[in-house]
Amino acid sequence: VSEHTGGRGRLCVVGIGPGDPAWCTPEVTQRLRDATDLVGYQTYLDLLPPRSPGQADQQVHVFDNREEAERARVALDLAASGRDVVVVSSGDPGVFAMATAVIEQLALAADVAGRTDERAGTGAWSEVDVDVLPGVTASLAASARVGAIMGHDHCLISLSDNLKPWAVIEQRLDAAARADFVIALYNPISRHRPWQLGRAIELVGTHRSPDTPVVVGHDVGRAAETVAILTLAALPEADVDMRTVVIIGSSTTRTFRYGDREWVYTPRSYPEPKV
Amino acid sequence: VSEHTGGRGRLCVVGIGPGDPAWCTPEVTQRLRDATDLVGYQTYLDLLPPRSPGQADQQVHVFDNREEAERARVALDLAASGRDVVVVSSGDPGVFAMATAVIEQLALAADVAGRTDERAGTGAWSEVDVDVLPGVTASLAASARVGAIMGHDHCLISLSDNLKPWAVIEQRLDAAARADFVIALYNPISRHRPWQLGRAIELVGTHRSPDTPVVVGHDVGRAAETVAILTLAALPEADVDMRTVVIIGSSTTRTFRYGDREWVYTPRSYPEPKV
């Protein structure tokens, strides 16, 4: 294993896109190639292309999907020891992914820096070169598959209430639906909270017609990809899990058939509001 | 110039990312290489890498930035004649860009298909293979530069009122600010509407503190890139044009200094709402 030669270690938070290797930016591919250490959740590490012969070995640090803070600390410690570390997210690392977890750890370290009770070790993180590399986020990949459902004003909302009170999620869904945004739902459902998506649909449905177009993208860009075009009324019956992104159209979003395809788009023109 | 050999023409709407060639996905690079015809706005075509010696010539069709519908029709006509056409957007083509303009033209063609007053020519479009390839959108690139300001629930809103009534934009800004979304503003200002951004700041400012962190990204990923971290109070004095993306933090977004960098992020944790 080659050491990063810059003296200062570095830590790079990357998103490899939603799944298709052809959606991973060359900037990210290069960093993945150069890294001495990869830190990530097994599912994302499995999506990486195999190392070519002749490439230096990498140490791979596999974590459970829920241990985000711990994953960030381990990555920062490795970088502080002079290693060239890449933290691997899917999609864009800045959208409900690892960039925030890493920057949060830096913020905690900044808060204690200079205090007498400084936590052992985190001071060394200030010497690490940290950067975040953007990527293709899952909702935009799903939108591209069906045309342009997210072509106009839209929101991205995570339905996970692990760290955010459910009341805040409801308030945001209500506001987004009232203001007629297209709404992309990330983390739409989990084993622990099977009722979240149903409640979200109910809330949005108070402001939006049952025949509002909805796109359900599952494993977009991977071998098991399915992208379904349905309606808000049919969404409760859809097959949705944590690897699904759900996109609910605005009042103007429309579907149509042309040639051999069905398309969904949100027009650029918007009607004058009723006063 | 080589003809596309598939018989059926094809049309691909791509986004080359916000500017840095290392942000253009391999999928898009491949399509740009294969195309017989590129259709785009001069500024985006200028960002493409030069053709290598030995590559087939391409016809390049340059349009003014405002002629989006015409650009889409020309591209569809070229593809219907059997050519391999790529419509070039910056960023992600599905975010306030050309994907919607192209799909809108297909929708218009679908509407008239089979009618006796069918517009000449558009029937042939139904034979064209159309697809949209996702890319890195500008706000996520700007967010990555400063850490993770868009790391949690956020909205993307275009301030352009060319096709959308200003009253709708105000309603969306108000809803997004009330519900404490991070807000990314695209097309924040134009020569024809110099007051839009000021009015948007005023609206958001009724719900958000003057010291709310704001990121102003200009020409992100290009040679002239500047990314400034400032506050909502200072935003009216910032240098903003149509190549700028403005990101306004939520009530929890914070900035801090650590090592030799200033960071901005929106924490994953959110306080319980006051009842």
Chai-1 contact restraints between the chains, C-beta under 6 A:
chainA,res_idxA,chainB,res_idxB,connection_type,confidence,min_distance_angstrom,max_distance_angstrom,comment,restraint_id
A,A22,B,P26,contact,1.0,0.0,6.0,A-B,restraint_1
A,A22,B,E27,contact,1.0,0.0,6.0,A-B,restraint_2
A,W23,B,T25,contact,1.0,0.0,6.0,A-B,restraint_3
A,T25,B,W23,contact,1.0,0.0,6.0,A-B,restraint_4
A,P26,B,A22,contact,1.0,0.0,6.0,A-B,restraint_5
A,E27,B,A22,contact,1.0,0.0,6.0,A-B,restraint_6
A,D92,B,L140,contact,1.0,0.0,6.0,A-B,restraint_7
A,G94,B,L140,contact,1.0,0.0,6.0,A-B,restraint_8
A,G94,B,S143,contact,1.0,0.0,6.0,A-B,restraint_9
A,G94,B,A144,contact,1.0,0.0,6.0,A-B,restraint_10
A,G94,B,A148,contact,1.0,0.0,6.0,A-B,restraint_11
A,G94,B,M150,contact,1.0,0.0,6.0,A-B,restraint_12
A,G94,B,G151,contact,1.0,0.0,6.0,A-B,restraint_13
A,A99,B,A148,contact,1.0,0.0,6.0,A-B,restraint_14
A,A99,B,G151,contact,1.0,0.0,6.0,A-B,restraint_15
A,T100,B,A148,contact,1.0,0.0,6.0,A-B,restraint_16
A,T100,B,G151,contact,1.0,0.0,6.0,A-B,restraint_17
A,T100,B,Y265,contact,1.0,0.0,6.0,A-B,restraint_18
A,T100,B,R268,contact,1.0,0.0,6.0,A-B,restraint_19
A,I103,B,G147,contact,1.0,0.0,6.0,A-B,restraint_20
A,I103,B,A148,contact,1.0,0.0,6.0,A-B,restraint_21
A,I103,B,W263,contact,1.0,0.0,6.0,A-B,restraint_22
A,I103,B,Y265,contact,1.0,0.0,6.0,A-B,restraint_23
A,L106,B,Y258,contact,1.0,0.0,6.0,A-B,restraint_24
A,A107,B,F256,contact,1.0,0.0,6.0,A-B,restraint_25
A,A110,B,F256,contact,1.0,0.0,6.0,A-B,restraint_26
A,A110,B,Y258,contact,1.0,0.0,6.0,A-B,restraint_27
A,S126,B,Y258,contact,1.0,0.0,6.0,A-B,restraint_28
A,S126,B,G259,contact,1.0,0.0,6.0,A-B,restraint_29
A,V132,B,A144,contact,1.0,0.0,6.0,A-B,restraint_30
A,P134,B,V136,contact,1.0,0.0,6.0,A-B,restraint_31
A,P134,B,L140,contact,1.0,0.0,6.0,A-B,restraint_32
A,P134,B,A141,contact,1.0,0.0,6.0,A-B,restraint_33
A,P134,B,A144,contact,1.0,0.0,6.0,A-B,restraint_34
A,V136,B,P134,contact,1.0,0.0,6.0,A-B,restraint_35
A,L140,B,D92,contact,1.0,0.0,6.0,A-B,restraint_36
A,L140,B,G94,contact,1.0,0.0,6.0,A-B,restraint_37
A,L140,B,P134,contact,1.0,0.0,6.0,A-B,restraint_38
A,A141,B,P134,contact,1.0,0.0,6.0,A-B,restraint_39
A,S143,B,G94,contact,1.0,0.0,6.0,A-B,restraint_40
A,A144,B,G94,contact,1.0,0.0,6.0,A-B,restraint_41
A,A144,B,V132,contact,1.0,0.0,6.0,A-B,restraint_42
A,A144,B,P134,contact,1.0,0.0,6.0,A-B,restraint_43
A,G147,B,I103,contact,1.0,0.0,6.0,A-B,restraint_44
A,A148,B,G94,contact,1.0,0.0,6.0,A-B,restraint_45
A,A148,B,A99,contact,1.0,0.0,6.0,A-B,restraint_46
A,A148,B,T100,contact,1.0,0.0,6.0,A-B,restraint_47
A,A148,B,I103,contact,1.0,0.0,6.0,A-B,restraint_48
A,M150,B,G94,contact,1.0,0.0,6.0,A-B,restraint_49
A,G151,B,G94,contact,1.0,0.0,6.0,A-B,restraint_50
A,G151,B,A99,contact,1.0,0.0,6.0,A-B,restraint_51
A,G151,B,T100,contact,1.0,0.0,6.0,A-B,restraint_52
A,D153,B,I157,contact,1.0,0.0,6.0,A-B,restraint_53
A,D153,B,R172,contact,1.0,0.0,6.0,A-B,restraint_54
A,H154,B,L156,contact,1.0,0.0,6.0,A-B,restraint_55
A,C155,B,C155,contact,1.0,0.0,6.0,A-B,restraint_56
A,L156,B,H154,contact,1.0,0.0,6.0,A-B,restraint_57
A,I157,B,D153,contact,1.0,0.0,6.0,A-B,restraint_58
A,L163,B,R268,contact,1.0,0.0,6.0,A-B,restraint_59
A,L163,B,S269,contact,1.0,0.0,6.0,A-B,restraint_60
A,K164,B,Y270,contact,1.0,0.0,6.0,A-B,restraint_61
A,P165,B,E272,contact,1.0,0.0,6.0,A-B,restraint_62
A,A167,B,P273,contact,1.0,0.0,6.0,A-B,restraint_63
A,V168,B,Y270,contact,1.0,0.0,6.0,A-B,restraint_64
A,V168,B,P273,contact,1.0,0.0,6.0,A-B,restraint_65
A,Q171,B,A179,contact,1.0,0.0,6.0,A-B,restraint_66
A,R172,B,D153,contact,1.0,0.0,6.0,A-B,restraint_67
A,R172,B,A179,contact,1.0,0.0,6.0,A-B,restraint_68
A,A175,B,A175,contact,1.0,0.0,6.0,A-B,restraint_69
A,A175,B,R178,contact,1.0,0.0,6.0,A-B,restraint_70
A,A175,B,A179,contact,1.0,0.0,6.0,A-B,restraint_71
A,R178,B,A175,contact,1.0,0.0,6.0,A-B,restraint_72
A,A179,B,Q171,contact,1.0,0.0,6.0,A-B,restraint_73
A,A179,B,R172,contact,1.0,0.0,6.0,A-B,restraint_74
A,A179,B,A175,contact,1.0,0.0,6.0,A-B,restraint_75
A,F256,B,A107,contact,1.0,0.0,6.0,A-B,restraint_76
A,F256,B,A110,contact,1.0,0.0,6.0,A-B,restraint_77
A,Y258,B,L106,contact,1.0,0.0,6.0,A-B,restraint_78
A,Y258,B,A110,contact,1.0,0.0,6.0,A-B,restraint_79
A,Y258,B,S126,contact,1.0,0.0,6.0,A-B,restraint_80
A,G259,B,S126,contact,1.0,0.0,6.0,A-B,restraint_81
A,W263,B,I103,contact,1.0,0.0,6.0,A-B,restraint_82
A,Y265,B,T100,contact,1.0,0.0,6.0,A-B,restraint_83
A,Y265,B,I103,contact,1.0,0.0,6.0,A-B,restraint_84
A,R268,B,T100,contact,1.0,0.0,6.0,A-B,restraint_85
A,R268,B,L163,contact,1.0,0.0,6.0,A-B,restraint_86
A,S269,B,L163,contact,1.0,0.0,6.0,A-B,restraint_87
A,Y270,B,K164,contact,1.0,0.0,6.0,A-B,restraint_88
A,Y270,B,V168,contact,1.0,0.0,6.0,A-B,restraint_89
A,E272,B,P165,contact,1.0,0.0,6.0,A-B,restraint_90
A,P273,B,A167,contact,1.0,0.0,6.0,A-B,restraint_91
A,P273,B,V168,contact,1.0,0.0,6.0,A-B,restraint_92
